[in-house]
Amino acid sequence: MSKEVKPDGVSLRPVGAQTEEATSEQKPLCIFGTGDLGRSLGRRLLQMDYKVVYGSRRPHNCGSLPQGAQVLSYADAAQLASLVFVCLHREHYGFMETLGSQLEGKVLVDVSNNPEKNLYPEANAAYLQKLLPGCRVVKGFNTLSAWALQNGPSDANRQVYLCGNSTEAKQAIAEVATKMGFTVVDKGSLSAAKDLEDVPLQLFPEWRLPLRIALGLTAFFFFYVLIRDVIYAYVDQGKDISFRIMVSLANKVFPIVSLVMLSLCYLPGVIAAFLQLYRGTKYRRFPDWLDRWMLCRKQLGLLALAFAFLHVLYTLIIPIRYYVRFKISASTVTQIRENQTSKFDTTMAWRSDSYYSVGMLGFGFYVLLGITSLPSVSNALSWREFSFVQSKLGHLTLLLCTLHTYLYGWDKFLRPSTYKWYTPAGYMLGLVVPTTVLALKLLLLLPCVDRNITRIRRGWERPATDEEKTLLM
């Protein structure tokens, strides 16, 4: 098979087509910079049988480098290689203007990032292209950490983003990245470099909406329960039970927030199904707010699981609390003094055992949902298996957790004393959303409704009315 060679000597052969002889003849890859990122990149390239030469301003005093790599001055290293990884900060780019002749026509891979957004008017890669117009600059590898470069791709960090004005230059770098085990994503021309440089500066962009929802729900239910329990007891009965804020109130808020957020994971899917039924087609886009909601369901579910874990932990420490031990001791002493014994209540035993049993089952499925959302686990499942766990078992989890809350309330729903200041208990408010989701899902499971939604999702469309045709024109 003949090989195509670019003018600068970088081979465009398919990955795996190189022979040992061709590998020994290829030019080394150059790395400007001997910091952590440069060292990790060089070590990984050497593992992939590439020759590596480092360019340094102090070639004889630059510390320990990967075994097998050569270190020279910037000019000598640039002269040897046809592809140069620039692992330097932008403020150190100036010296490369003096290397114009050595770098002429070569591919420069800018892997730099900035400490904050909008620090400079243009992207680092665009600035480097201005300094060296005779080179072909490509932005790439900047979203990977030194750890990922040294140890290879992982489930959470396997993509290399590239952008540049030269297709051949991007192909050469893509060949190197693919051989290293990464998936290459071409983001277009060099104008996309600023967006790529902003990617490492983002702090949990997909988690912002779920975190705001979690914080909002937590704050609302905390103050709601605080007013109904602590403030009500102080105003109406003159009791100071503020000590219950730390454990009792927290253990009421966490399960409520967990249940509401779990139901919010499945509510957008129900809304989407009814929208498709109403429109009679699956080919019309959902509203932007619904799209955004559906894209953050995984984060909502993981936060809901975190609140469920907190609820379990707080529940486990209840028997060792001073307040609980004091009440049990006082009750025991009172019964001894009065020579009385409480009668065993079979109904209460059934209620408490059912409450705990359903709660444990719900939490078990909860954990299963969280485990299957991990990339390493979900990648091992087929789409049908993943859908079964996240949808079928997910709704079963929601049903069990909702039933757990109803069993907690038991007959309190009918007691007037439950409604302090004419307000329902916090767990009653927390049941509104999950009960609504389960009721709507039950409607979608009716044979007549399920048959229609299945047809729509397989491509069937209801004939448009004259009014709908007019709106689409």
C-alpha positions in Angstrom: 0.0 0.0 0.0 1.4 3.4 -1.0 1.7 6.1 1.6 0.8 9.7 1.2 3.3 12.1 2.7 2.6 15.8 3.3 5.2 18.3 2.3 6.4 18.6 5.8 7.0 14.9 6.2 4.1 14.0 8.5 2.5 10.7 7.3 -1.2 10.4 6.6 -1.2 6.6 6.7 -4.1 4.9 8.5 -3.5 4.0 12.1 -2.0 0.5 12.3 -0.5 0.6 8.7 2.9 1.7 9.8 5.7 -0.9 9.7 8.6 -1.0 12.0 10.8 0.3 9.2 8.5 3.2 8.6 8.3 4.0 12.3 12.1 4.1 12.6 12.3 6.5 9.6 9.7 9.0 10.8 10.7 12.3 12.2 10.5 12.7 16.0 7.7 14.7 17.6 8.8 17.8 19.3 7.5 19.2 22.6 8.2 22.7 23.7 8.1 22.8 27.5 9.3 20.4 30.2 6.6 21.0 32.8 4.1 18.4 34.1 2.0 18.4 30.9 5.0 18.2 28.6 6.5 15.4 30.5 3.3 13.4 30.6 2.6 13.9 26.9 6.2 12.8 26.1 5.9 9.7 28.2 2.6 8.7 26.5 4.1 9.3 23.0 7.1 7.2 23.8 4.8 4.4 25.0 3.2 4.6 21.5 6.6 4.1 19.9 7.0 7.7 18.7 10.4 9.4 18.9 10.2 12.5 21.2 12.5 15.5 21.3 12.1 18.2 23.9 12.9 21.9 23.2 14.1 23.8 26.3 15.8 27.0 27.1 18.0 25.0 29.5 18.6 21.7 27.7 21.3 20.7 30.1 19.4 21.6 33.3 15.7 20.9 32.8 15.2 18.1 35.4 14.2 14.5 34.8 12.6 13.7 31.5 11.0 10.4 30.2 13.5 7.8 29.5 14.2 7.6 25.7 13.5 11.3 25.0 16.1 13.7 23.6 16.4 17.3 24.9 17.8 20.1 22.8 17.6 23.8 22.4 14.3 25.2 21.0 15.9 25.9 17.6 17.6 22.5 17.3 14.5 20.6 18.4 12.3 22.5 16.0 14.7 21.8 13.2 14.4 18.0 13.7 10.6 17.7 14.0 7.7 18.3 11.7 5.1 18.5 14.4 5.6 20.6 17.6 3.4 20.4 20.7 3.6 23.9 22.4 3.2 23.1 26.1 4.0 26.7 27.2 2.0 29.5 28.7 1.0 32.3 26.4 3.4 34.8 28.0 6.3 32.7 26.9 5.4 32.6 23.2 7.5 35.6 22.2 10.8 33.7 21.7 9.2 31.6 18.9 9.2 34.6 16.6 13.0 34.2 16.4 12.4 30.6 15.2 10.5 31.5 12.1 12.9 29.8 9.8 13.1 26.6 11.8 9.3 26.4 12.2 8.3 27.5 8.7 5.6 25.2 7.3 5.4 23.0 10.3 2.4 22.0 12.5 2.2 23.6 15.9 -0.2 22.1 18.4 -1.2 24.7 21.0 -2.2 22.9 24.2 -2.3 26.0 26.4 -5.1 27.3 28.7 -5.6 30.5 30.5 -6.2 30.9 34.3 -9.5 32.8 33.6 -11.9 33.6 30.8 -11.5 36.7 28.5 -8.0 37.4 29.8 -6.9 38.2 26.3 -8.8 39.6 23.3 -8.1 36.6 21.1 -7.5 32.9 21.7 -4.0 31.7 22.4 -3.9 29.6 19.3 -5.0 32.6 17.2 -2.2 34.7 18.8 0.3 32.0 18.0 -0.8 31.9 14.4 -0.2 35.7 14.2 3.3 35.3 15.6 4.1 32.5 13.1 2.1 33.0 10.0 4.2 30.5 8.1 3.1 27.7 10.5 -0.1 25.7 10.6 -1.5 26.1 14.1 -4.0 23.6 15.6 -5.7 23.9 18.9 -5.8 20.5 20.7 -5.2 18.4 23.7 -5.9 21.4 26.0 -9.0 19.7 27.6 -6.9 16.8 28.9 -5.0 16.7 32.2 -1.5 15.6 32.7 -2.8 12.5 34.4 -5.0 11.6 31.4 -2.2 12.1 29.0 0.2 9.9 31.0 -2.2 7.1 31.9 -4.3 7.0 28.7 -8.0 7.6 28.2 -10.7 6.7 30.7 -14.4 6.6 30.5 -14.7 10.2 31.7 -11.8 11.7 29.7 -11.4 10.1 26.3 -12.0 12.9 23.8 -9.5 15.2 22.2 -10.9 18.3 20.6 -9.2 19.8 17.6 -9.7 23.0 15.6 -7.5 24.6 12.9 -7.5 26.0 9.4 -5.5 23.2 7.9 -7.2 20.0 7.2 -4.0 18.1 6.7 -2.5 19.4 9.9 -5.6 18.3 11.9 -5.4 14.9 10.2 -1.8 14.5 11.3 -2.7 15.3 14.9 -5.8 13.1 14.8 -3.6 10.2 13.8 -1.4 10.7 16.8 -4.4 11.2 19.2 -6.1 8.1 17.8 -3.0 6.0 18.3 -2.9 7.2 21.9 -6.4 5.8 22.4 -8.4 9.0 22.4 -11.5 9.9 20.3 -10.9 12.9 18.1 -13.7 15.5 17.8 -13.1 18.1 15.0 -14.5 21.5 16.1 -13.8 23.2 12.8 -11.6 26.2 12.0 -9.2 28.1 14.4 -12.0 30.5 15.2 -13.3 27.8 17.6 -10.1 27.9 19.6 -11.5 30.4 22.2 -14.4 28.1 23.0 -12.0 25.2 23.4 -9.9 27.2 25.7 -12.9 28.1 27.9 -13.9 24.4 28.3 -11.3 23.6 31.1 -12.4 26.8 32.9 -16.0 25.7 33.2 -17.1 24.6 36.7 -19.7 21.9 36.5 -21.7 23.5 33.7 -24.2 20.6 33.5 -24.7 20.6 37.2 -25.7 24.3 37.6 -29.5 23.9 37.1 -29.8 20.7 39.2 -27.8 22.3 42.0 -30.0 25.4 41.9 -33.0 23.2 42.1 -31.6 21.2 45.0 -30.6 24.3 46.9 -33.9 26.0 46.3 -35.9 22.9 47.4 -33.7 22.5 50.5 -34.1 26.1 51.5 -37.8 26.1 51.0 -38.6 22.9 52.9 -36.1 23.7 55.7 -37.8 27.0 56.5 -41.2 25.5 56.0 -40.5 22.7 58.5 -38.7 25.1 60.8 -41.8 27.3 61.0 -44.2 24.4 61.4 -42.2 22.6 64.1 -39.8 24.8 66.0 -41.5 28.2 65.8 -45.0 26.8 66.2 -44.0 24.9 69.3 -42.4 28.1 70.8 -45.3 30.4 69.9 -48.2 28.1 70.6 -46.9 26.0 73.5 -43.9 27.9 74.8 -41.5 25.0 74.2 -37.9 25.5 73.0 -37.1 22.6 70.8 -34.6 24.4 68.6 -32.1 21.6 69.3 -34.1 19.5 66.8 -32.9 21.6 63.9 -29.6 19.8 63.6 -30.9 16.2 63.2 -34.7 16.0 63.3 -35.4 18.8 60.9 -32.6 17.8 58.6 -33.9 14.3 58.5 -37.3 15.6 57.5 -35.9 17.9 54.7 -33.5 15.4 53.1 -36.0 12.7 52.2 -38.6 15.3 50.9 -36.0 16.9 48.6 -34.8 13.5 47.5 -38.3 12.3 46.6 -39.2 15.5 44.7 -35.9 15.5 42.7 -36.3 11.9 41.8 -39.8 12.7 40.5 -38.4 15.6 38.6 -36.2 13.1 36.7 -39.3 11.4 35.3 -41.7 14.3 35.0 -40.1 15.8 31.7 -40.4 12.4 30.0 -44.1 12.3 30.9 -44.6 15.9 29.6 -42.8 15.0 26.4 -45.1 12.0 25.8 -48.2 14.1 26.3 -46.8 16.7 23.9 -46.2 14.1 21.3 -49.7 12.8 21.7 -51.1 16.3 21.4 -49.1 17.2 18.3 -49.5 13.8 16.7 -45.8 13.6 15.7 -42.3 13.1 17.1 -40.6 15.3 14.6 -41.4 18.7 16.1 -38.8 20.0 18.6 -39.6 20.3 22.3 -39.5 23.7 23.9 -36.0 24.8 24.9 -36.9 24.6 28.6 -38.0 21.0 28.3 -34.9 20.1 26.3 -32.7 21.6 29.0 -34.6 19.8 31.7 -34.3 16.5 30.0 -30.6 16.9 29.5 -29.9 17.3 33.2 -32.0 14.3 34.4 -28.8 12.3 35.2 -27.5 15.1 37.5 -30.9 15.5 39.1 -31.0 11.8 39.9 -27.5 11.7 41.3 -28.3 14.6 43.6 -31.5 12.9 44.7 -29.5 9.8 45.5 -27.1 11.9 47.6 -30.0 13.3 49.6 -31.3 9.8 50.1 -27.9 8.7 51.4 -28.0 11.6 53.9 -31.5 10.5 55.0 -30.3 6.9 55.6 -27.2 8.1 57.6 -29.3 10.5 59.8 -31.8 7.7 60.4 -29.1 5.4 61.6 -27.9 7.8 64.3 -31.4 8.3 65.8 -31.1 5.6 68.5 -27.9 7.1 69.9 -29.3 10.7 70.1 -29.5 12.1 73.6 -33.1 13.3 73.0 -34.2 9.8 72.0 -32.4 8.0 74.8 -33.8 10.4 77.3 -37.4 9.9 76.1 -37.0 6.1 76.2 -35.5 6.2 79.7 -38.2 8.6 81.0 -40.9 6.4 79.5 -39.5 3.2 81.0 -39.1 4.8 84.5 -42.7 6.1 84.3 -44.1 2.7 83.5 -42.2 1.1 86.3 -43.4 3.7 88.8 -47.0 3.3 87.7 -46.7 -0.4 87.3 -48.0 -0.3 83.8 -47.0 -1.9 80.5 -47.9 -0.6 77.1 -50.0 -3.0 75.1 -48.5 -4.4 72.0 -50.1 -2.8 68.9 -50.2 -5.2 66.0 -51.3 -2.5 63.6 -48.4 -0.2 64.5 -46.0 -3.2 64.1 -47.4 -3.8 60.6 -47.1 -0.1 59.7 -43.6 0.3 61.0 -42.3 -2.9 59.4 -44.0 -2.1 56.1 -42.6 1.5 56.2 -39.0 0.3 56.8 -39.3 -2.6 54.3 -40.6 -0.4 51.5 -38.0 2.2 52.3 -35.1 -0.3 52.1 -36.3 -1.7 48.8 -36.7 1.8 47.4 -33.2 2.8 48.5 -31.8 -0.4 47.0 -33.3 0.3 43.6 -32.1 4.0 44.1 -28.5 2.8 44.5 -28.9 0.5 41.4 -30.0 3.5 39.3 -27.0 5.5 40.5 -24.6 2.6 39.7 -26.0 2.1 36.2 -25.5 5.8 35.4 -21.7 5.4 35.8 -20.1 5.4 32.3 -18.1 2.2 33.1 -21.4 0.4 33.9 -23.7 2.0 31.3 -21.1 1.2 28.5 -21.4 -2.5 29.4 -25.2 -2.5 29.0 -27.2 -2.6 25.8 -29.6 0.2 25.1 -32.5 -2.0 26.0 -30.9 -3.0 29.3 -30.0 0.6 30.2 -33.6 1.7 29.2 -35.1 -1.0 31.3 -33.1 0.0 34.4 -33.5 3.7 34.1 -37.1 3.7 33.0 -38.9 0.6 34.3 -36.9 0.2 37.5 -36.7 4.0 37.9 -40.5 4.3 38.0 -40.7 1.4 40.4 -38.2 3.2 42.6 -40.3 6.3 42.5 -43.4 4.2 43.4 -41.6 2.5 46.4 -40.2 5.8 47.7 -43.6 7.5 47.4 -45.3 4.5 49.1 -42.7 4.8 51.9 -43.7 8.4 52.5 -47.4 7.5 52.5 -46.8 4.8 55.1 -44.9 7.3 57.1 -48.0 9.6 57.1 -50.4 6.7 57.7 -53.5 8.1 59.4 -51.9 11.5 60.0 -53.5 12.8 56.8 -56.9 12.7 58.6 -55.8 14.2 62.0 -56.7 17.9 62.4 -53.6 18.3 64.8 -51.3 17.5 61.8 -52.3 20.8 60.1 -50.4 23.3 62.3 -51.5 26.9 61.5 -53.7 25.2 58.9 -50.7 24.1 56.8 -50.0 20.5 55.7 -46.9 18.7 56.9 -43.7 19.0 54.8 -43.9 15.4 53.6 -47.4 16.0 52.4 -46.2 18.8 50.1 -43.4 16.6 49.0 -45.9 14.0 47.8 -47.6 16.3 45.3 -45.0 16.0 42.5 -44.3 12.3 42.7 -48.0 11.4 43.0 -48.7 13.6 40.0 -45.9 11.9 38.0 -47.1 8.4 38.9 -50.7 9.3 38.0 -49.7 10.7 34.6 -47.5 7.7 34.0 -50.4 5.4 34.8 -52.5 7.2 32.1 -49.7 6.7 29.6 -49.7 2.9 30.4 -53.4 2.6 29.4 -53.6 0.3 26.3 -55.3 2.9 24.1 -52.8 5.7 25.1 -49.7 3.4 25.0 -50.7 2.2 21.5 -50.9 5.7 20.1 -47.6 6.9 21.7 -45.8 3.8 20.4 -47.1 4.5 16.8 -45.9 8.1 17.0 -42.5 7.1 18.3 -42.1 4.7 15.4 -42.7 7.5 12.9 -46.4 7.7 12.4 -47.8 11.3 12.1 -51.4 12.5 12.5 -52.6 14.3 9.3 -52.3 18.0 9.9 -55.4 20.1 10.1 -55.9 23.2 8.0 -55.1 25.4 11.0 -51.9 23.5 11.6 -50.9 23.7 8.0 -51.4 27.5 8.1 -49.2 27.8 11.2 -46.4 25.7 9.6 -46.4 27.9 6.4 
